């Protein structure tokens, strides 16, 4: 069951405004590069910050999350 902030469409849209910049995700992208990954699966992707970062870097990214409102934002 997702946390209410991620499940409510009104709150999910605001989440990234309070969480950016997500510089904590850069090391994970570096690991993917080091492993020569071409695809990543972002489990618990929330609003898709890492999946979008990985996609922008040329990786095929798939995000999975139990909160459909967060997925709608992603």
TORVOTOR-464744 format. One record per atom (N, C-alpha, C, CB): z, x, y; atom name; residue number from 1; residue in three letters. Coordinates in pm, 1 decimal, m for minus. Each point is the difference from the previous one (the first is absolute). Glycine has a CB too. Layout:
PT        c3        c1        c2  atome  num  residu
PT         Z         X         Y     CA  NUM     Ala
...
END
This chain:
PT        c3        c1        c2  atome  num  residu
PT       0.0      83.6    m116.5      N    1     Unk
PT       0.0     m83.6     116.5     CA    1     Unk
PT       0.0      89.2     124.2      C    1     Unk
PT     121.1    m185.0    m125.2     CB    1     Unk
PT    m215.9     164.6     217.4      N    2     Unk
PT      m7.5      84.3     119.7     CA    2     Unk
PT     109.1     m33.8     101.1      C    2     Unk
PT    m245.5      19.4     m35.6     CB    2     Unk
PT     281.5      79.2     113.8      N    3     Unk
PT      91.7     m19.2     111.4     CA    3     Unk
PT     m64.3     m96.2     100.3      C    3     Unk
PT     100.0     232.5     m32.7     CB    3     Unk
PT     m19.8    m312.6      99.8      N    4     Unk
PT     m51.5    m103.6      90.7     CA    4     Unk
PT     m89.7      56.1     109.5      C    4     Unk
PT     204.6    m130.7     m46.2     CB    4     Unk
PT    m174.5     248.4      98.9      N    5     Unk
PT     m82.8      55.0     107.7     CA    5     Unk
PT    m143.0      26.2     m46.5      C    5     Unk
PT     204.6     102.9      99.7     CB    5     Unk
PT    m220.7     m76.5    m228.6      N    6     Unk
PT    m132.9      27.8     m52.5     CA    6     Unk
PT     m71.1    m125.6     m48.6      C    6     Unk
PT      80.3     225.2     m63.7     CB    6     Unk
PT      m5.6    m329.3      36.1      N    7     Unk
PT     m58.3    m122.9     m54.1     CA    7     Unk
PT     m37.8    m100.5     108.0      C    7     Unk
PT     134.2      36.4    m204.2     CB    7     Unk
PT     m68.4     m30.2     318.8      N    8     Unk
PT     m28.0     m93.1     109.4     CA    8     Unk
PT    m119.7      50.7      79.9      C    8     Unk
PT     244.2     m67.7      12.2     CB    8     Unk
PT    m353.2      m9.4      m2.5      N    9     Unk
PT    m119.6      47.0      71.1     CA    9     Unk
PT      26.6      40.6     144.8      C    9     Unk
PT    m131.8    m147.7    m147.2     CB    9     Unk
PT     221.7      78.3     214.1      N   10     Unk
PT      29.6      35.1     140.2     CA   10     Unk
PT      69.6     134.8       9.2      C   10     Unk
PT      17.8    m243.1      56.4     CB   10     Unk
PT      73.1     270.6    m148.6      N   11     Unk
PT      72.2     126.3       1.9     CA   11     Unk
PT     m84.7     114.8     m53.0      C   11     Unk
PT     211.7    m126.6     m27.9     CB   11     Unk
PT    m291.8     100.4     m73.1      N   12     Unk
PT     m85.0     104.8     m58.0     CA   12     Unk
PT     m95.0      57.2     104.7      C   12     Unk
PT      15.0    m112.5    m224.0     CB   12     Unk
PT     m64.9      28.6     313.4      N   13     Unk
PT     m91.2      48.2     105.1     CA   13     Unk
PT      69.9      92.9      97.8      C   13     Unk
PT    m130.0    m210.6     m22.1     CB   13     Unk
PT     260.7     197.5      37.1      N   14     Unk
PT      75.2      82.7      93.7     CA   14     Unk
PT      52.7     129.5     m60.4      C   14     Unk
PT      61.5    m207.9     115.0     CB   14     Unk
PT     m58.8     215.6    m245.3      N   15     Unk
PT      63.2     111.8     m68.9     CA   15     Unk
PT     m51.8     135.8      47.1      C   15     Unk
PT      30.5    m149.1    m195.5     CB   15     Unk
PT    m160.0     166.7     200.2      N   16     Unk
PT     m56.9     130.0      36.4     CA   16     Unk
PT      32.2      40.0     143.2      C   16     Unk
PT    m181.9     m42.0    m162.2     CB   16     Unk
PT     197.3     m54.2     250.2      N   17     Unk
PT      32.6      31.5     139.0     CA   17     Unk
PT     134.4      72.0       9.9      C   17     Unk
PT    m132.0    m200.0      74.6     CB   17     Unk
PT     221.7     171.5    m167.0      N   18     Unk
PT     131.8      62.3       2.3     CA   18     Unk
PT       9.1     123.3     m88.5      C   18     Unk
PT      94.7    m222.7      46.2     CB   18     Unk
PT    m194.0     247.4    m130.1      N   19     Unk
PT       5.7     109.5     m95.8     CA   19     Unk
PT     m93.3     116.6      30.7      C   19     Unk
PT      62.3    m168.4    m165.1     CB   19     Unk
PT    m146.1     156.7     265.1      N   20     Unk
PT     m95.2     107.7      30.2     CA   20     Unk
PT      60.4      97.8      97.0      C   20     Unk
PT    m190.9    m154.1     m40.2     CB   20     Unk
PT     150.7     278.0      43.4      N   21     Unk
PT    m100.9      59.9     m87.2     CA   21     Unk
PT      56.0      34.0    m137.3      C   21     Unk
PT    m112.9      90.8     201.5     CB   21     Unk
PT      29.5     m99.8    m302.9      N   22     Unk
PT      42.5      25.4    m138.5     CA   22     Unk
PT     m35.5     143.3     m41.1      C   22     Unk
PT     m30.6    m245.2     m56.1     CB   22     Unk
PT      85.1     341.9     126.3      N   23     Unk
PT     m25.3     140.7     m32.5     CA   23     Unk
PT      58.6      38.7    m135.8      C   23     Unk
PT      m0.7      51.4     244.5     CB   23     Unk
PT      91.5    m135.8    m298.1      N   24     Unk
PT      58.3      27.8    m131.1     CA   24     Unk
PT    m102.0     m12.7    m112.3      C   24     Unk
PT     218.1     m80.7      86.3     CB   24     Unk
PT    m332.7      20.7     m58.4      N   25     Unk
PT    m101.8     m19.1    m103.5     CA   25     Unk
PT     m93.1     119.6     m14.3      C   25     Unk
PT      11.8    m242.7      44.6     CB   25     Unk
PT     m16.3     328.8      53.8      N   26     Unk
PT     m91.6     114.6      m0.5     CA   26     Unk
PT      22.5      90.8    m120.8      C   26     Unk
PT      m6.4     m10.2     249.3     CB   26     Unk
PT     130.1      40.8    m288.1      N   27     Unk
PT      17.8      85.2    m119.4     CA   27     Unk
PT     m58.2     m61.6    m127.5      C   27     Unk
PT     206.0      89.8     106.1     CB   27     Unk
PT    m201.3    m221.4    m117.6      N   28     Unk
PT     m57.3     m64.7    m119.2     CA   28     Unk
PT    m152.2      14.6      m2.3      C   28     Unk
PT     190.9    m164.3      m1.9     CB   28     Unk
PT    m251.1     156.6     117.8      N   29     Unk
PT    m144.5      21.3       7.9     CA   29     Unk
PT     m33.0     145.3     m35.8      C   29     Unk
PT     m20.1    m180.1     178.0     CB   29     Unk
PT     104.3     273.2    m133.8      N   30     Unk
PT     m20.5     141.7     m33.3     CA   30     Unk
PT       9.3      22.0    m150.9      C   30     Unk
PT      94.4      66.5     223.9     CB   30     Unk
PT      m2.1    m135.4    m290.1      N   31     Unk
PT      11.2      10.7    m145.9     CA   31     Unk
PT    m126.9     m51.0     m67.5      C   31     Unk
PT     249.3     m27.7      16.5     CB   31     Unk
PT    m301.2     m84.2      30.7      N   32     Unk
PT    m123.8     m54.3     m56.8     CA   32     Unk
PT    m114.3      99.0      16.4      C   32     Unk
PT      78.3    m233.1      50.1     CB   32     Unk
PT     m86.3     296.1      67.4      N   33     Unk
PT    m104.8     100.2      22.6     CA   33     Unk
PT      18.1     119.3     m94.1      C   33     Unk
PT     m16.9     m71.8     241.3     CB   33     Unk
PT     141.2     120.4    m252.5      N   34     Unk
PT      28.8     115.2     m85.1     CA   34     Unk
PT     m38.4     m26.7    m145.1      C   34     Unk
PT     186.1      63.2     153.9     CB   34     Unk
PT    m168.8    m186.7    m198.5      N   35     Unk
PT     m34.4     m37.8    m137.1     CA   35     Unk
PT    m146.7     m39.1     m16.1      C   35     Unk
PT     234.1     m75.3     m28.6     CB   35     Unk
PT    m309.6      85.1     137.3      N   36     Unk
PT    m142.3     m36.4       0.0     CA   36     Unk
PT     m20.5    m144.6     m45.8      C   36     Unk
PT     m59.0     240.1     m44.9     CB   36     Unk
PT     152.6    m325.7      83.3      N   37     Unk
PT      m9.7    m141.6     m36.3     CA   37     Unk
PT    m118.7     m64.2      71.3      C   37     Unk
PT     250.0     m10.8     m36.1     CB   37     Unk
PT    m309.6     m84.8     m29.7      N   38     Unk
PT    m106.1     m78.7      62.8     CA   38     Unk
PT      44.2    m144.7      18.8      C   38     Unk
PT    m172.7     150.4    m103.0     CB   38     Unk
PT     277.7    m189.2      29.7      N   39     Unk
PT      54.0    m135.5      12.4     CA   39     Unk
PT     153.1       7.7       4.4      C   39     Unk
PT    m201.2     m98.4    m123.1     CB   39     Unk
PT     258.6       0.5     192.3      N   40     Unk
PT     145.7     m13.0       2.2     CA   40     Unk
PT      36.1    m147.3     m16.0      C   40     Unk
PT      24.1     205.4     148.2     CB   40     Unk
PT      90.6    m230.0    m208.5      N   41     Unk
PT      55.9    m134.1      m7.9     CA   41     Unk
PT     131.6       4.4      76.0      C   41     Unk
PT    m111.7     m52.1    m226.0     CB   41     Unk
PT     121.7     m28.8     328.4      N   42     Unk
PT     118.9      m5.2      83.9     CA   42     Unk
PT      86.5    m116.6     m47.3      C   42     Unk
PT    m124.3     101.7     198.7     CB   42     Unk
PT     222.7     m71.0    m282.7      N   43     Unk
PT      88.9    m101.4     m55.2     CA   43     Unk
PT     105.7     m33.1     104.8      C   43     Unk
PT     m39.6      81.7    m238.2     CB   43     Unk
PT      53.9    m208.9     269.4      N   44     Unk
PT      91.7     m39.7     106.8     CA   44     Unk
PT     m58.0      34.1     135.0      C   44     Unk
PT     194.0      33.1    m152.2     CB   44     Unk
PT    m321.8     m59.8     169.4      N   45     Unk
PT     m74.0      44.6     117.8     CA   45     Unk
PT      41.2     m67.2     130.4      C   45     Unk
PT    m185.7      44.2    m152.3     CB   45     Unk
PT     258.1    m154.3     143.4      N   46     Unk
PT      36.9     m68.7     123.9     CA   46     Unk
PT    m122.9     m40.5      77.7      C   46     Unk
PT     212.2     128.8       8.5     CB   46     Unk
PT    m218.4     m86.5     115.9      N   47     Unk
PT    m113.4     m35.8      85.0     CA   47     Unk
PT    m116.1      98.2     m12.0      C   47     Unk
PT     160.7    m106.2     155.8     CB   47     Unk
PT    m152.9     196.2    m252.3      N   48     Unk
PT    m113.3      86.0     m33.4     CA   48     Unk
PT     m11.9     128.9      77.1      C   48     Unk
PT    m109.7    m203.1     m58.6     CB   48     Unk
PT     215.9     248.4     123.0      N   49     Unk
PT      m9.6     120.4      83.0     CA   49     Unk
PT     m54.4     120.2     m78.0      C   49     Unk
PT     191.2     m86.1     135.9     CB   49     Unk
PT    m135.5     113.5    m254.6      N   50     Unk
PT     m47.9     115.8     m75.1     CA   50     Unk
PT    m138.0     m24.5     m59.1      C   50     Unk
PT     236.0      59.6     m51.7     CB   50     Unk
PT    m259.3    m177.6      m0.4      N   51     Unk
PT    m131.3     m30.4     m57.7     CA   51     Unk
PT    m109.4      15.7     105.1      C   51     Unk
PT     107.4    m158.7    m163.3     CB   51     Unk
PT     m80.8     114.6     284.8      N   52     Unk
PT     m99.3      14.1     107.1     CA   52     Unk
PT     m18.1     145.7      40.3      C   52     Unk
PT      59.0    m228.4      81.5     CB   52     Unk
PT      51.1     303.4     m75.4      N   53     Unk
PT      m8.0     142.6      31.2     CA   53     Unk
PT     m83.7      72.5    m105.0      C   53     Unk
PT     224.9     m10.6     113.3     CB   53     Unk
PT    m199.0     m19.2    m239.7      N   54     Unk
PT     m74.9      62.8    m108.7     CA   54     Unk
PT    m146.9     m39.2       4.2      C   54     Unk
PT     207.2       1.3    m139.1     CB   54     Unk
PT    m233.7    m126.8     166.3      N   55     Unk
PT    m137.9     m47.1       9.0     CA   55     Unk
PT     m73.5      68.7     115.1      C   55     Unk
PT      70.1    m221.2     m96.9     CB   55     Unk
PT      m3.1     234.5     209.3      N   56     Unk
PT     m60.8      69.2     114.4     CA   56     Unk
PT     m30.5     145.6     m32.3      C   56     Unk
PT     122.7    m153.1     154.0     CB   56     Unk
PT     m48.0     210.1    m250.0      N   57     Unk
PT     m21.0     138.5     m41.2     CA   57     Unk
PT    m104.2      12.4    m110.6      C   57     Unk
PT     235.1      48.2      64.5     CB   57     Unk
PT    m297.4    m160.3    m102.1      N   58     Unk
PT    m107.2       3.6     m98.7     CA   58     Unk
PT      41.0     m33.2    m142.2      C   58     Unk
PT    m102.0     165.8     143.2     CB   58     Unk
PT     228.2    m200.2    m164.0      N   59     Unk
PT      45.1     m37.6    m133.3     CA   59     Unk
PT     m22.5    m148.8     m22.9      C   59     Unk
PT     170.8     184.4       3.6     CB   59     Unk
PT    m194.0    m220.7    m127.9      N   60     Unk
PT      m3.5    m141.0     m35.7     CA   60     Unk
PT     145.0     m41.5     m19.1      C   60     Unk
PT    m232.5      14.3    m110.9     CB   60     Unk
PT     279.0    m111.6     189.8      N   61     Unk
PT     140.7     m38.7      m2.5     CA   61     Unk
PT      15.3    m146.4     m37.6      C   61     Unk
PT      49.9     172.9     173.1     CB   61     Unk
PT      48.6    m198.2    m258.3      N   62     Unk
PT      35.6    m135.6     m39.1     CA   62     Unk
PT     147.7     m18.9      30.4      C   62     Unk
PT    m178.9      m7.9    m181.7     CB   62     Unk
PT     210.0     m99.6     253.7      N   63     Unk
PT     138.6     m30.8      31.8     CA   63     Unk
PT      50.5    m117.2     m82.3      C   63     Unk
PT     m35.5      87.1     230.5     CB   63     Unk
PT     159.5     m76.7    m277.6      N   64     Unk
PT      62.7    m105.2     m79.8     CA   64     Unk
PT     136.5     m29.4      60.9      C   64     Unk
PT    m123.7      71.2    m212.2     CB   64     Unk
PT     153.8    m198.7     233.6      N   65     Unk
PT     128.0     m37.4      57.7     CA   65     Unk
PT      33.9    m143.5     m38.8      C   65     Unk
PT     m36.2     159.5     192.1     CB   65     Unk
PT     164.6    m192.3    m213.9      N   66     Unk
PT      36.5    m136.1     m35.5     CA   66     Unk
PT      m3.0     m97.3     118.8      C   66     Unk
PT     139.6      97.3    m180.2     CB   66     Unk
PT    m145.0     m45.1     302.7      N   67     Unk
PT       3.2     m85.5     118.3     CA   67     Unk
PT    m142.0     m28.0      48.5      C   67     Unk
PT     225.4      93.2      63.7     CB   67     Unk
PT    m271.8    m212.7     m88.0      N   68     Unk
PT    m138.7     m32.2      36.6     CA   68     Unk
PT     m21.0       4.6     151.0      C   68     Unk
PT     m17.2    m142.9    m204.3     CB   68     Unk
PT     118.2     113.3     284.5      N   69     Unk
PT     m16.5       7.5     145.8     CA   69     Unk
PT     m27.1     143.4      44.2      C   69     Unk
PT     152.3    m197.9      27.3     CB   69     Unk
PT     m87.3     294.6     m90.5      N   70     Unk
PT     m25.6     140.6      31.3     CA   70     Unk
PT    m140.5      38.8     m43.0      C   70     Unk
PT     244.3      52.2     m25.3     CB   70     Unk
PT    m287.4     m99.7     m89.2      N   71     Unk
PT    m135.8      28.3     m46.2     CA   71     Unk
PT    m103.3     m58.7      93.2      C   71     Unk
PT      82.4       5.1    m233.3     CB   71     Unk
PT     m54.4    m121.8     289.6      N   72     Unk
PT     m91.7     m61.1      95.6     CA   72     Unk
PT     m16.5      90.4     122.5      C   72     Unk
PT      67.2    m230.2     m80.3     CB   72     Unk
PT      41.3     294.6     124.2      N   73     Unk
PT      m7.2      92.8     112.4     CA   73     Unk
PT     m81.4     122.0     m40.2      C   73     Unk
PT     222.9     m80.2      86.8     CB   73     Unk
PT    m199.0     129.8    m207.8      N   74     Unk
PT     m71.4     118.6     m48.3     CA   74     Unk
PT    m148.3     m27.1      m5.9      C   74     Unk
PT     199.7      69.8    m132.1     CB   74     Unk
END
